[in-house]
Every structure is written in structure tokens, then in C-alpha cells.
Amino acid sequence: MIPLRQLIKTVPALCRGLKTSTVRHGGGWVYRTAPEAPQKITVMKAELLGAFMWWWIIYHLITEPEHLTGEFPYPDVSKWTDAELGIPPDHED
């Protein structure tokens, strides 16, 4: 039987250090490393791009509802025949 210590050394993922969090300057724990805060200009660009995207979607939903409802008129179901609906003919015996 293989000793557990030797088995752990044969599996690369288990050989690496398992420590993934560290204490930061403020004393709070952070998983791996905290990402850097984005620049203000990057946040502004993202907000403008998101606002433009939602304007584009809402504007086109209001002005062109056919994208959701289809571009053909809905048929009048009262004019459908029994054969079109798959209803067998009545048999009077």
C-alpha cells in the first residue's frame, strides 16, 4: 500500500500550497488578491456604453414591436374550419 505522504507528492494539485488567502494591511482577510479599483474614466465609459445599450433596446422595442410579436397579422381564429383545427366531422347515427 502506498503511504499517504507519497501519494500526495504524486498529485501535482495537492503538492502546491493550500494557502489562498492572506491578511491585508487593515487586518481583514482577502481571498487570493483583491483587484485594483478601476479608473474613473473607465467607469464613466462603462456607464455611458450601458446607457446607450439600454436606450437602443428600449427605443427599438417601442418603435418596432414586430421584433417580438412577429410581422404578420394574427389570424382570426373564428374563421378556421374544423378540418384546419383537426376536429373530426360530426356523425349523426
C-alpha positions in Angstrom: 0.0 0.0 0.0 1.3 3.5 -0.9 1.8 5.8 2.1 -0.4 8.9 2.1 2.6 11.3 2.0 4.0 9.6 -1.1 0.5 9.7 -2.7 0.2 13.4 -2.1 3.5 14.1 -3.7 2.5 12.3 -6.9 -0.6 14.5 -7.4 0.6 18.0 -8.5 -2.5 19.8 -7.4 -2.0 18.5 -3.8 1.7 19.5 -3.8 1.0 23.2 -4.2 0.5 25.3 -1.1 -3.1 25.4 0.0 -2.9 28.9 1.4 -5.0 31.1 -0.8 -5.9 34.0 1.5 -3.7 36.5 3.3 -4.1 39.2 5.9 -4.0 42.6 4.4 -3.0 45.9 5.9 -6.3 46.6 7.6 -6.4 43.2 9.2 -9.2 41.8 7.1 -8.9 38.6 5.1 -8.8 38.7 1.3 -9.2 35.7 -0.9 -6.1 35.5 -3.1 -5.6 39.1 -4.2 -8.0 42.0 -4.3 -8.4 43.5 -7.8 -7.4 47.1 -8.4 -10.1 49.7 -8.4 -10.9 50.8 -12.0 -10.1 54.3 -13.1 -12.9 56.9 -13.0 -12.8 57.3 -16.8 -13.2 53.5 -17.3 -16.3 53.6 -15.0 -17.7 56.5 -16.9 -17.2 54.8 -20.3 -18.9 51.7 -19.0 -21.8 53.6 -17.7 -22.2 55.5 -21.0 -22.0 52.3 -23.0 -24.6 50.6 -20.8 -26.9 53.7 -21.0 -26.6 53.7 -24.8 -27.3 49.9 -25.0 -30.5 50.2 -22.9 -31.6 53.2 -24.9 -31.1 51.2 -28.1 -33.1 48.2 -26.9 -36.0 50.2 -25.4 -36.2 52.6 -28.4 -36.4 49.7 -30.9 -38.9 47.8 -28.8 -41.2 50.8 -28.7 -40.7 51.8 -32.4 -40.5 48.2 -33.9 -42.6 45.8 -31.8 -42.7 43.4 -34.7 -39.4 42.0 -33.4 -41.3 40.4 -30.5 -44.8 40.0 -31.9 -43.9 39.0 -35.5 -44.5 40.9 -38.6 -47.7 39.2 -39.8 -51.2 40.0 -38.5 -52.6 37.5 -36.1 -55.2 35.3 -37.9 -58.9 35.4 -36.9 -59.5 32.0 -35.2 -63.3 32.2 -35.7 -62.8 31.7 -39.5 -60.9 28.5 -39.1 -62.7 25.3 -40.3 -63.0 22.1 -38.3 -60.6 20.4 -40.8 -57.9 23.1 -40.2 -58.3 22.6 -36.4 -58.2 18.8 -36.7 -61.7 18.3 -35.4 -63.4 15.2 -36.9 -66.8 15.7 -38.6 -69.9 15.1 -36.6 -71.6 11.7 -37.2 -75.3 11.6 -36.6 -76.4 8.0 -36.3 
